[in-house]
Amino acid sequence: MWLPVHKEATALEAVGVTHTGNQRGFVKAEVIGFEDLAGAGSRASTKSAGKACIQGKDCIMRDVDVVESCFNT
């Protein structure tokens, strides 16, 4: 799903775009730059190449970041 967030949004604000309830259980975000993802061809390849990083809730999102959110349920 492709959802826009405002410029310089934090990871916590970005997960709230899909649903504000997501912010309550937010633990971390796995962030991959779009260029890295496109060059590697898949998320698995990007991870194995060391291009994915784990960020906390205060991480500032860049314009072309691809983010997978991790939650505590």
Secondary structure, 3 states (H helix, E strand, C coil): CCCCCCCCCEHHHHHHHHCHHHHCCEEEEEEEEHHHHHHHCCHHHHHHCCCCEEECCCCECCCCEEEEEEECC
